[in-house]
Amino acid sequence: MVSKKELAIILSRLKKFHKASVKLEQYETDSEIASDVLWRAYMSGDISDKVIVDFGSGTGLLGIGCLILGAKKVYFVEIDKNAVNIAKNNLEEIKHFIKIKGKSDFIISDVSDFNKRVDLVIQNPPFGTKQKHIDKKFLEKAFEISNKIYSFHKVTSKGFIEAITKDFSFIISDILYFRFPLKKTMDFHKKRVEKIEVGCWILEKI
């Protein structure tokens, strides 16, 4: 089994988006932040031998991290075919030097169309700056298919997440706070790296 530090190093080597989509808000999850969250989930018993879905999986960082930490199966659900191809290649590269026992299933689809029950949803959905309420759609589907969710959102969404969590009879068991680095991947970005306040909400069914 890898250590938390080793996990962060491995994840940092995964290939990124070739050309990130503005509309889909394709920002890479920082490997250090991802390893923090994944390690917390692993130590809480939420990954080993579990069936997991990574919604809006992008280039596969969170889902691949789950497989490295012993997930039984991970569904990678992503609407962008190019991102899915990168994720598939990333997983194959990982398999060259780490034994992955769990199964993977890559699904090119809107998250709304996914209807399998899973042990855990882990997601870094679009924050809703380009498509209004897109984060709401991700959360609603997550509430429908699992009793445990790890979900990244801007800290300014705290009130909204508290309300929707209550509406679906879930509780917020914890929030992990991070300064999320958004690297200059879009033409309109002015700074090389801009850090925004982001939390990972850990949600559980009552």
MARSE-29882 format. One record per atom (N, C-alpha, C): residue number from 1; atom name; x, y, z. Coordinates in Angstrom, 2 decimals. Each point is the difference from the previous one (the first is absolute). Layout:
// MARSE-29882
 vexza dodo      xx      yy      zz
   NUM   CA       X       Y       Z
...
//
This chain:
// MARSE-29882
 vexza dodo      xx      yy      zz
     1    N    0.84   -1.20    0.00
     1   CA   -0.84    1.20    0.00
     1    C    0.88    1.26    0.00
     2    N   -0.37    0.97   -0.79
     2   CA    0.77    1.24   -0.07
     2    C   -0.26    0.86    1.23
     3    N    0.92    0.91    0.28
     3   CA   -0.21    0.98    1.06
     3    C   -0.73    1.21   -0.59
     4    N   -0.44    0.89    0.87
     4   CA   -0.68    1.21   -0.47
     4    C    0.93    0.83   -0.89
     5    N    1.25    0.10    0.39
     5   CA    0.97    0.77   -0.78
     5    C    0.22   -0.63   -1.37
     6    N    0.13   -1.32   -0.02
     6   CA    0.19   -0.71   -1.26
     6    C   -1.22    0.17   -0.91
     7    N   -1.18   -0.02    0.59
     7   CA   -1.23    0.19   -0.78
     7    C    0.01    1.36   -0.69
     8    N    0.38    1.05    0.74
     8   CA    0.05    1.35   -0.57
     8    C    0.99    0.07   -1.16
     9    N    1.14   -0.66    0.14
     9   CA    1.03    0.01   -1.06
     9    C   -0.53   -0.71   -1.25
    10    N   -0.62   -1.15    0.21
    10   CA   -0.56   -0.76   -1.13
    10    C   -1.05    0.82   -0.73
    11    N   -0.91    0.60    0.75
    11   CA   -1.08    0.78   -0.61
    11    C    0.53    1.22   -0.75
    12    N    1.10    0.55    0.49
    12   CA    0.58    1.20   -0.65
    12    C    0.56   -0.33   -1.38
    13    N    0.26   -1.26   -0.25
    13   CA    0.59   -0.42   -1.28
    13    C   -1.04   -0.30   -1.08
    14    N   -1.26   -0.02    0.38
    14   CA   -1.05   -0.29   -0.98
    14    C   -0.10    1.11   -1.04
    15    N   -0.32   -0.39   -1.22
    15   CA   -0.14    0.98   -1.07
    15    C   -1.23    0.88    0.23
    16    N    0.11    1.26   -0.40
    16   CA   -1.06    0.98    0.19
    16    C   -0.82    0.15   -1.28
    17    N   -1.01    0.90    0.05
    17   CA   -0.80    0.30   -1.18
    17    C    0.89    0.54   -1.12
    18    N   -0.25   -0.46   -1.24
    18   CA    0.75    0.54   -1.15
    18    C   -0.42    1.45   -0.24
    19    N   -1.30    0.22   -0.03
    19   CA   -0.56    1.35   -0.17
    19    C   -1.24    0.08    0.86
    20    N    0.12    0.64    1.14
    20   CA   -1.09    0.05    0.97
    20    C   -1.20    0.79   -0.56
    21    N   -1.20   -0.50    0.27
    21   CA   -1.22    0.65   -0.46
    21    C   -0.46    1.04    1.02
    22    N   -0.24    1.22   -0.49
    22   CA   -0.52    1.07    0.85
    22    C   -1.42   -0.34    0.46
    23    N   -0.82   -0.44   -0.93
    23   CA   -1.41   -0.29    0.30
    23    C   -0.12   -1.09    1.07
    24    N    0.84   -1.03   -0.08
    24   CA   -0.06   -1.10    0.95
    24    C    0.79    0.27    1.29
    25    N    0.62    1.19    0.06
    25   CA    0.79    0.39    1.18
    25    C    1.02   -1.08    0.36
    26    N    0.79   -0.38   -1.00
    26   CA    0.96   -1.09    0.18
    26    C    1.29    0.50    0.66
    27    N   -0.02   -0.01    1.31
    27   CA    1.19    0.34    0.78
    27    C    0.51   -1.27    0.67
    28    N    1.29   -0.21   -0.08
    28   CA    0.59   -1.18    0.62
    28    C   -0.05    0.11    1.52
    29    N   -0.34   -1.12    0.66
    29   CA    0.08   -0.05    1.45
    29    C    1.47   -0.11    0.40
    30    N    0.45    0.84    0.90
    30   CA    1.38   -0.03    0.46
    30    C    0.30   -1.36    0.63
    31    N    1.15   -0.58   -0.34
    31   CA    0.33   -1.35    0.46
    31    C    0.18   -0.08    1.52
    32    N    0.53    1.05    0.61
    32   CA    0.17    0.01    1.46
    32    C   -1.37    0.05    0.70
    33    N   -0.89    0.83   -0.52
    33   CA   -1.35    0.10    0.57
    33    C   -0.74   -1.32   -0.21
    34    N    0.11   -0.56   -1.19
    34   CA   -0.65   -1.29   -0.28
    34    C    0.49   -1.07    0.95
    35    N    1.30   -0.06    0.23
    35   CA    0.55   -1.03    0.88
    35    C   -0.46    0.21    1.44
    36    N   -0.14    1.25    0.43
    36   CA   -0.53    0.29    1.35
    36    C   -1.41   -0.58    0.17
    37    N   -0.85    0.28   -0.99
    37   CA   -1.39   -0.45    0.07
    37    C   -0.10   -1.51   -0.13
    38    N    0.73   -0.56   -0.95
    38   CA   -0.04   -1.44   -0.21
    38    C    0.53   -0.76    1.21
    39    N    1.05    0.54    0.61
    39   CA    0.56   -0.66    1.18
    39    C   -0.98    0.04    1.16
    40    N   -0.69    1.13    0.14
    40   CA   -1.03    0.11    1.04
    40    C   -1.09   -1.05   -0.24
    41    N   -0.43   -0.12   -1.25
    41   CA   -1.04   -0.98   -0.34
    41    C    0.50   -1.43    0.26
    42    N    1.24   -0.25   -0.36
    42   CA    0.59   -1.33    0.20
    42    C    0.07   -0.35    1.49
    43    N    0.49    0.94    0.80
    43   CA    0.13   -0.23    1.44
    43    C   -1.36   -0.12    0.69
    44    N   -1.04    0.55   -0.62
    44   CA   -1.36   -0.09    0.53
    44    C   -0.72   -1.26   -0.45
    45    N    0.68   -0.84   -0.77
    45   CA   -0.59   -1.25   -0.47
    45    C   -0.94    0.17   -1.18
    46    N    0.14    1.11   -0.73
    46   CA   -0.94    0.29   -1.08
    46    C    0.50   -0.40   -1.39
    47    N    1.22   -0.57   -0.09
    47   CA    0.56   -0.34   -1.31
    47    C    0.30   -1.49   -0.15
    48    N    0.69   -0.61    0.93
    48   CA    0.40   -1.41   -0.14
    48    C   -1.20   -0.90   -0.24
    49    N    0.08   -0.78   -1.09
    49   CA   -1.04   -0.97   -0.37
    49    C   -1.38    0.63   -0.24
    50    N   -0.01    1.29   -0.31
    50   CA   -1.28    0.70   -0.25
    50    C   -0.23    0.20   -1.49
    51    N   -1.27    0.12   -0.37
    51   CA   -0.38    0.37   -1.37
    51    C   -0.24    1.51    0.00
    52    N    0.73    0.69   -0.85
    52   CA    0.06    1.47    0.04
    52    C   -0.30    0.58   -1.38
    53    N   -0.63    1.15   -0.03
    53   CA   -0.13    0.74   -1.25
    53    C    0.69    1.35    0.14
    54    N    0.78    0.35   -1.01
    54   CA    0.65    1.31   -0.10
    54    C   -0.79    0.77   -1.05
    55    N   -0.84    0.93    0.47
    55   CA   -0.83    0.79   -0.92
    55    C    0.81    1.17   -0.55
    56    N   -0.15    0.24   -1.31
    56   CA    0.78    1.05   -0.64
    56    C    1.46   -0.33    0.13
    57    N    0.33   -1.24   -0.34
    57   CA    1.31   -0.57    0.35
    57    C    1.18    0.63   -0.73
    58    N   -0.27    0.74   -1.08
    58   CA    1.09    0.69   -0.68
    58    C    1.10   -0.96   -0.43
    59    N    1.23    0.31    0.35
    59   CA    1.14   -0.83   -0.39
    59    C    0.25   -1.14    0.98
    60    N   -0.93   -0.20    0.94
    60   CA    0.00   -1.21    0.81
    60    C    0.70    0.04    1.33
    61    N    0.46    1.17    0.42
    61   CA    0.85    0.09    1.18
    61    C   -0.64   -0.58    1.27
    62    N   -1.22    0.38    0.32
    62   CA   -0.63   -0.47    1.24
    62    C   -0.32   -1.50   -0.08
    63    N   -0.57   -0.42   -1.12
    63   CA   -0.35   -1.40   -0.16
    63    C    1.21   -0.92    0.00
    64    N    1.05    0.42   -0.68
    64   CA    1.24   -0.79   -0.02
    64    C    0.59   -0.07    1.40
    65    N   -0.08    1.10    0.73
    65   CA    0.47    0.00    1.39
    65    C   -0.75   -1.03    0.84
    66    N   -1.31   -0.11   -0.24
    66   CA   -0.81   -1.00    0.71
    66    C    0.44   -1.41   -0.32
    67    N    0.31   -0.26   -1.27
    67   CA    0.46   -1.34   -0.41
    67    C    1.35   -0.32    0.63
    68    N    0.88    0.98    0.06
    68   CA    1.31   -0.19    0.63
    68    C   -0.17   -0.39    1.47
    69    N   -1.02    0.58    0.64
    69   CA   -0.23   -0.24    1.43
    69    C   -0.93   -1.20    0.27
    70    N   -0.25   -0.80   -1.05
    70   CA   -0.67   -1.27    0.24
    70    C   -1.49   -0.06   -0.25
    71    N   -0.55    0.95   -0.77
    71   CA   -1.42   -0.08   -0.33
    71    C   -0.30   -1.27   -0.78
    72    N   -1.17   -0.57    0.24
    72   CA   -0.43   -1.21   -0.71
    72    C   -0.32    0.30   -1.46
    73    N   -0.68    1.13   -0.22
    73   CA   -0.33    0.43   -1.35
    73    C   -0.22    1.50   -0.01
    74    N    0.43    0.65   -1.08
    74   CA   -0.25    1.43   -0.15
    74    C   -0.65    0.26   -1.36
    75    N   -1.13    0.68    0.03
    75   CA   -0.62    0.52   -1.21
    75    C    0.53    1.41   -0.24
    76    N    0.53    0.23   -1.19
    76   CA    0.45    1.34   -0.39
    76    C   -1.09    0.57   -0.92
    77    N   -0.74    0.98    0.47
    77   CA   -1.10    0.56   -0.79
    77    C    0.37    1.41   -0.44
    78    N    0.11    0.18   -1.30
    78   CA    0.49    1.27   -0.55
    78    C   -0.65    0.22   -1.37
    79    N   -0.45    1.22   -0.25
    79   CA   -0.69    0.31   -1.25
    79    C    0.95    0.27   -1.16
    80    N    1.26    0.33    0.31
    80   CA    0.99    0.36   -1.02
    80    C    0.81   -1.23   -0.42
    81    N   -0.19   -0.43   -1.25
    81   CA    0.67   -1.20   -0.51
    81    C    1.52    0.13    0.05
    82    N    0.52    1.18   -0.33
    82   CA    1.46    0.19    0.02
    82    C    0.58   -0.17    1.40
    83    N   -0.73    0.52    1.00
    83   CA    0.45   -0.15    1.39
    83    C    0.00   -1.48    0.41
    84    N   -1.02   -0.73   -0.44
    84   CA   -0.09   -1.43    0.32
    84    C    1.19   -0.76   -0.60
    85    N    0.38    0.34   -1.23
    85   CA    1.15   -0.65   -0.62
    85    C    1.29    0.26    0.78
    86    N    0.15    1.23    0.50
    86   CA    1.17    0.31    0.82
    86    C   -0.02   -0.81    1.29
    87    N   -1.19   -0.09    0.61
    87   CA   -0.15   -0.76    1.24
    87    C    0.35   -1.48   -0.20
    88    N   -0.48   -0.56   -1.09
    88   CA    0.32   -1.40   -0.31
    88    C    1.50   -0.20   -0.14
    89    N    0.65    0.90   -0.73
    89   CA    1.45   -0.09   -0.18
    89    C    0.74    0.18    1.32
    90    N   -0.50    0.91    0.84
    90   CA    0.62    0.20    1.32
    90    C   -0.05   -1.28    0.82
    91    N   -1.15   -0.67   -0.02
    91   CA   -0.14   -1.23    0.78
    91    C    0.94   -1.09   -0.54
    92    N    0.09   -0.11   -1.31
    92   CA    0.91   -1.00   -0.59
    92    C    1.45    0.26    0.39
    93    N    0.38    1.27    0.01
    93   CA    1.37    0.36    0.40
    93    C    0.26   -0.38    1.46
    94    N   -0.98    0.26    0.85
    94   CA    0.12   -0.33    1.42
    94    C    0.20   -1.50    0.19
    95    N   -0.69   -0.79   -0.79
    95   CA    0.06   -1.46    0.14
    95    C    1.38   -0.57   -0.32
    96    N    0.84    0.79   -0.66
    96   CA    1.35   -0.47   -0.31
    96    C    0.87   -0.11    1.24
    97    N   -0.32    0.78    1.04
    97   CA    0.85   -0.05    1.20
    97    C   -0.77   -0.16    1.31
    98    N   -1.33   -0.08   -0.07
    98   CA   -0.80   -0.28    1.20
    98    C   -1.04   -1.06   -0.35
    99    N   -0.14   -1.00    0.85
    99   CA   -1.00   -1.04   -0.24
    99    C   -1.38    0.54    0.39
   100    N   -0.89    0.05   -0.97
   100   CA   -1.37    0.46    0.23
   100    C   -0.91   -1.23   -0.05
   101    N   -0.61   -0.31    1.14
   101   CA   -0.88   -1.17    0.07
   101    C   -1.44    0.34   -0.40
   102    N   -0.42    1.21    0.30
   102   CA   -1.38    0.40   -0.24
   102    C   -0.32    0.16   -1.48
   103    N   -1.28   -0.09   -0.31
   103   CA   -0.46    0.16   -1.38
   103    C   -0.31    1.47   -0.29
   104    N    0.04    0.35   -1.27
   104   CA   -0.34    1.37   -0.41
   104    C   -1.01   -0.06   -1.13
   105    N   -0.88    0.98   -0.03
   105   CA   -1.01    0.09   -1.05
   105    C   -0.10    1.47   -0.40
   106    N    0.41    0.30   -1.24
   106   CA   -0.01    1.38   -0.49
   106    C   -1.29    0.24   -0.79
   107    N   -0.77    0.99    0.43
   107   CA   -1.31    0.26   -0.59
   107    C   -0.04    1.45   -0.51
   108    N   -0.19    0.14   -1.31
   108   CA   -0.14    1.33   -0.59
   108    C   -1.47    0.38    0.06
   109    N   -0.34    0.83    0.96
   109   CA   -1.42    0.27    0.26
   109    C   -0.16    1.21    0.91
   110    N   -1.17    0.59   -0.06
   110   CA   -0.40    0.99    0.99
   110    C   -0.24   -0.73    1.32
   111    N    0.36    0.61    1.11
   111   CA   -0.16   -0.67    1.30
   111    C   -1.47   -0.34    0.29
   112    N   -0.92    0.75   -0.57
   112   CA   -1.43   -0.23    0.24
   112    C   -0.45   -1.38   -0.48
   113    N    0.73   -0.57   -0.95
   113   CA   -0.40   -1.28   -0.58
   113    C    0.57   -1.20    0.76
   114    N    0.81    0.24    1.00
   114   CA    0.60   -1.10    0.77
   114    C   -0.97   -0.43    1.10
   115    N   -0.33   -1.29    0.05
   115   CA   -1.03   -0.45    0.94
   115    C    0.39   -1.22    0.84
   116    N    1.29   -0.27    0.13
   116   CA    0.42   -1.14    0.82
   116    C    0.22    0.45    1.44
   117    N   -0.34   -0.87    0.94
   117   CA    0.30    0.27    1.41
   117    C    1.48   -0.25    0.25
   118    N    0.62    0.88    0.78
   118   CA    1.42   -0.14    0.33
   118    C    0.21    0.26    1.49
   119    N    1.17   -0.42    0.49
   119   CA    0.34    0.23    1.41
   119    C    0.42    1.44    0.25
   120    N    0.61    0.62   -1.02
   120   CA    0.54    1.35    0.16
   120    C   -0.04    0.76   -1.31
   121    N   -0.37    1.27    0.10
   121   CA    0.15    0.95   -1.11
   121    C    1.13    0.96    0.38
   122    N    0.97    0.13   -0.90
   122   CA    1.03    1.02    0.20
   122    C   -0.01    0.88   -1.24
   123    N   -0.03    1.32    0.21
   123   CA   -0.16    0.86   -1.17
   123    C    0.58    1.39    0.23
   124    N    0.52    0.53   -1.09
   124   CA    0.42    1.40   -0.04
   124    C   -0.77    0.63   -1.16
   125    N   -1.29    0.31    0.23
   125   CA   -0.85    0.46   -1.11
   125    C    0.34    1.43   -0.40
   126    N   -0.48    0.43   -1.18
   126   CA    0.13    1.42   -0.36
   126    C   -0.62    0.84    1.11
   127    N    0.59    1.15    0.27
   127   CA   -0.48    0.85    1.10
   127    C   -1.23    0.81   -0.37
   128    N   -0.41   -0.07   -1.26
   128   CA   -1.22    0.70   -0.41
   128    C    0.23    1.44   -0.43
   129    N    1.24    0.34   -0.32
   129   CA    0.27    1.37   -0.44
   129    C   -0.33    0.19   -1.48
   130    N    0.05   -1.08   -0.78
   130   CA   -0.32    0.06   -1.44
   130    C   -1.39   -0.59   -0.30
   131    N   -0.36   -1.07    0.69
   131   CA   -1.34   -0.58   -0.13
   131    C   -0.67    0.08    1.36
   132    N   -0.94    0.88    0.12
   132   CA   -0.65    0.25    1.29
   132    C   -0.67   -1.27    0.54
   133    N    0.22   -0.27    1.27
   133   CA   -0.60   -1.12    0.73
   133    C    0.48   -1.38   -0.45
   134    N    1.10   -0.06   -0.77
   134   CA    0.51   -1.30   -0.41
   134    C    0.46   -0.82    1.21
   135    N    0.50    0.70    1.02
   135   CA    0.43   -0.71    1.21
   135    C   -1.19   -0.64    0.72
   136    N   -1.16    0.63   -0.10
   136   CA   -1.23   -0.53    0.60
   136    C   -0.37   -1.34   -0.64
   137    N    0.15   -0.08   -1.33
   137   CA   -0.32   -1.24   -0.72
   137    C    0.90   -1.14    0.48
   138    N    1.27    0.28    0.19
   138   CA    0.94   -1.02    0.49
   138    C   -0.39   -0.49    1.40
   139    N   -0.32    0.94    0.86
   139   CA   -0.36   -0.37    1.37
   139    C   -1.30   -0.80    0.05
   140    N   -0.99    0.42   -0.76
   140   CA   -1.29   -0.71    0.00
   140    C    0.16   -1.45   -0.43
   141    N    0.80   -0.23   -1.03
   141   CA    0.24   -1.37   -0.45
   141    C    0.78   -0.78    1.05
   142    N    0.98    0.63    0.63
   142   CA    0.79   -0.66    1.05
   142    C   -0.89   -0.43    1.16
   143    N   -0.90    0.88    0.43
   143   CA   -0.93   -0.33    1.09
   143    C   -0.87   -1.20   -0.36
   144    N   -0.32   -0.11   -1.27
   144   CA   -0.91   -1.05   -0.48
   144    C    0.64   -1.39    0.03
   145    N    1.32   -0.08   -0.22
   145   CA    0.61   -1.31   -0.25
   145    C    0.94   -0.49    1.10
   146    N    0.24    0.81    1.03
   146   CA    0.95   -0.42    1.03
   146    C   -0.35    0.60    1.35
   147    N    0.53   -0.63    1.05
   147   CA   -0.18    0.52    1.36
   147    C    1.21    0.78    0.49
   148    N    1.07    0.07   -0.83
   148   CA    1.21    0.72    0.42
   148    C    0.56    0.74   -1.20
   149    N    0.33    1.27    0.21
   149   CA    0.45    0.87   -1.09
   149    C    1.16    0.86    0.46
   150    N    1.01    0.11   -0.85
   150   CA    1.07    0.99    0.17
   150    C   -0.10    0.93   -1.20
   151    N   -0.28    1.29    0.24
   151   CA   -0.29    0.90   -1.11
   151    C    0.68    1.36    0.19
   152    N    0.73    0.42   -1.03
   152   CA    0.72    1.29    0.02
   152    C   -0.91    1.13   -0.47
   153    N    0.04    1.12    0.73
   153   CA   -0.77    1.19   -0.39
   153    C    0.73    1.24    0.51
   154    N   -0.32    1.14   -0.61
   154   CA    0.51    1.26    0.52
   154    C   -0.59    0.26    1.38
   155    N    0.79    0.56    0.88
   155   CA   -0.45    0.26    1.37
   155    C   -1.20    0.94    0.01
   156    N   -0.10    0.85   -1.01
   156   CA   -1.15    0.93   -0.08
   156    C   -1.32   -0.74   -0.23
   157    N    0.06   -1.29   -0.34
   157   CA   -1.21   -0.81   -0.21
   157    C   -0.49   -0.65    1.29
   158    N    0.61    0.33    1.12
   158   CA   -0.28   -0.70    1.26
   158    C   -1.49    0.00    0.36
   159    N   -0.65    1.13   -0.10
   159   CA   -1.41    0.09    0.37
   159    C   -0.87   -0.88   -0.88
   160    N    0.28    0.02   -1.30
   160   CA   -0.75   -0.83   -0.95
   160    C    0.18   -1.48    0.32
   161    N    1.23   -0.41    0.29
   161   CA    0.27   -1.43    0.26
   161    C   -0.67   -0.43    1.31
   162    N    0.02    0.86    1.00
   162   CA   -0.69   -0.32    1.26
   162    C   -1.49   -0.23   -0.24
   163    N   -0.61    0.84   -0.82
   163   CA   -1.44   -0.10   -0.26
   163    C   -0.36   -1.25   -0.79
   164    N    0.75   -0.27   -1.07
   164   CA   -0.33   -1.14   -0.85
   164    C    0.30   -1.31    0.71
   165    N    1.02    0.00    0.84
   165   CA    0.34   -1.20    0.77
   165    C   -1.15   -0.37    0.93
   166    N   -0.54    1.00    0.65
   166   CA   -1.14   -0.21    0.91
   166    C   -1.23   -0.47   -0.77
   167    N   -0.24    0.59   -1.17
   167   CA   -1.15   -0.37   -0.82
   167    C    0.00   -1.49   -0.38
   168    N    1.20   -0.56   -0.17
   168   CA    0.12   -1.39   -0.43
   168    C    0.29   -0.95    1.18
   169    N   -0.21    0.50    1.23
   169   CA    0.19   -0.82    1.21
   169    C    1.42   -0.52    0.15
   170    N    0.96    0.86   -0.33
   170   CA    1.41   -0.28    0.24
   170    C    0.50    0.95    1.08
   171    N    1.15   -0.32    0.57
   171   CA    0.67    0.91    0.92
   171    C    1.40    0.30   -0.50
   172    N    0.53    1.14    0.40
   172   CA    1.39    0.35   -0.30
   172    C    0.84   -0.52    1.17
   173    N    0.78   -1.06   -0.25
   173   CA    0.80   -0.55    1.09
   173    C    1.32    0.74    0.17
   174    N    0.47    0.65   -1.07
   174   CA    1.23    0.80    0.10
   174    C    0.17    0.82   -1.27
   175    N    0.81    1.04    0.08
   175   CA    0.40    0.78   -1.17
   175    C    1.52    0.17    0.08
   176    N    0.68   -0.37   -1.05
   176   CA    1.46    0.17   -0.08
   176    C    0.27    1.24   -0.86
   177    N    0.69    0.95    0.57
   177   CA    0.21    1.27   -0.70
   177    C    1.37    0.06   -0.68
   178    N    0.03    0.58   -1.21
   178   CA    1.24    0.11   -0.77
   178    C    0.04    1.33   -0.74
   179    N    1.22    0.43   -0.28
   179   CA    0.19    1.10   -0.96
   179    C    0.35   -0.67   -1.32
   180    N   -0.98   -0.03   -0.88
   180   CA    0.05   -0.80   -1.21
   180    C    0.72    0.77   -1.10
   181    N    1.13   -0.51   -0.50
   181   CA    0.73    0.73   -1.04
   181    C   -0.60   -0.24   -1.39
   182    N   -0.46    1.07   -0.63
   182   CA   -0.48   -0.08   -1.38
   182    C    1.11    0.52   -0.90
   183    N    0.59   -0.91   -0.77
   183   CA    1.13    0.39   -0.86
   183    C   -0.51    0.66   -1.28
   184    N    0.85    0.77   -0.62
   184   CA   -0.37    0.75   -1.21
   184    C   -0.15   -0.97   -1.18
   185    N   -1.23   -0.50   -0.18
   185   CA   -0.27   -0.94   -1.08
   185    C   -0.97    0.56   -1.03
   186    N   -0.61    1.13    0.30
   186   CA   -0.95    0.63   -0.93
   186    C    0.58    1.32   -0.51
   187    N   -0.41    0.38   -1.20
   187   CA    0.53    1.23   -0.62
   187    C   -0.29    1.25    0.82
   188    N   -1.14    0.00    0.72
   188   CA   -0.39    1.21    0.73
   188    C    0.68    0.10    1.37
   189    N    0.72   -1.03    0.41
   189   CA    0.69    0.06    1.30
   189    C    1.15    1.00   -0.05
   190    N    0.06    0.83    1.02
   190   CA    1.05    1.02    0.04
   190    C    1.18   -0.45    0.88
   191    N   -0.27   -0.71    1.08
   191   CA    1.06   -0.44    0.90
   191    C    0.46   -1.41   -0.36
   192    N    1.27   -0.29    0.29
   192   CA    0.54   -1.34   -0.25
   192    C   -0.72   -1.02    0.87
   193    N   -0.21    0.37    1.25
   193   CA   -0.76   -0.84    0.93
   193    C   -0.87    0.91    0.86
   194    N   -1.27   -0.32    0.09
   194   CA   -0.88    0.74    0.90
   194    C   -0.57   -0.99    1.01
   195    N    0.06    0.36    1.27
   195   CA   -0.50   -0.91    1.04
   195    C   -1.37    0.44    0.47
   196    N   -0.92   -0.96    0.05
   196   CA   -1.36    0.29    0.47
   196    C   -0.32   -0.89    1.20
   197    N   -0.92    0.49    0.83
   197   CA   -0.37   -0.75    1.21
   197    C   -1.00   -1.08   -0.36
   198    N    0.40   -1.24    0.22
   198   CA   -0.82   -1.16   -0.36
   198    C   -0.10   -0.94    1.19
   199    N   -1.13   -0.66    0.12
   199   CA   -0.16   -1.02    1.02
   199    C   -0.38   -1.33   -0.62
   200    N    0.37   -1.08    0.69
   200   CA   -0.51   -1.32   -0.37
   200    C   -1.00   -0.39    1.07
   201    N   -1.27   -0.03   -0.39
   201   CA   -1.07   -0.35    0.94
   201    C   -0.11   -1.52    0.11
   202    N   -0.01   -0.53    1.21
   202   CA   -0.24   -1.42    0.23
   202    C   -1.43   -0.13    0.49
   203    N   -0.82   -0.65   -0.82
   203   CA   -1.44   -0.06    0.25
   203    C   -0.44   -1.43    0.24
   204    N   -0.88   -0.20    0.98
   204   CA   -0.48   -1.34    0.34
   204    C   -1.51   -0.03    0.15
   205    N   -0.59   -1.10   -0.46
   205   CA   -1.43   -0.18    0.14
   205    C   -0.38   -0.18    1.47
   206    N   -1.06    0.67    0.43
   206   CA   -0.46   -0.13    1.39
   206    C   -0.61   -1.39    0.20
//
